[in-house]
């Protein structure tokens, strides 16, 4: 008996009122809800995500609903960490070579 992870998809649902949060439980697992910003983040099975999204959009208390883009992002940052440090050091070197001219320097060079 092997454990299988079912792929899930996040859906962000903006609501007109937070009174209907309990009704959203039948569509998936409520992961987070913000009362101040009036949105709910819920997880559904990836196989039925589009169908669930269409059902959510039809509800009268839903302002808008959209699929999360997190599965599309590459979350492996191991090879990028060193590149970021190289970029920052090269940026510092170019910034140090820049010289800011004052108005007195510009007057001496007759540019003003």
Buried (B, 14 or more C-beta within 10 A) or exposed (E): EEEEEEEBBBBBBBBEEBEBBEEBEEBBEBEEBEEEEBBBBBBBBBEEBEEBBEBBEEBEBBEEBEBBEEEEEEEEEEEEEEEEEEEEEEEEEEEEEEEEEEEEEEEEEEEE
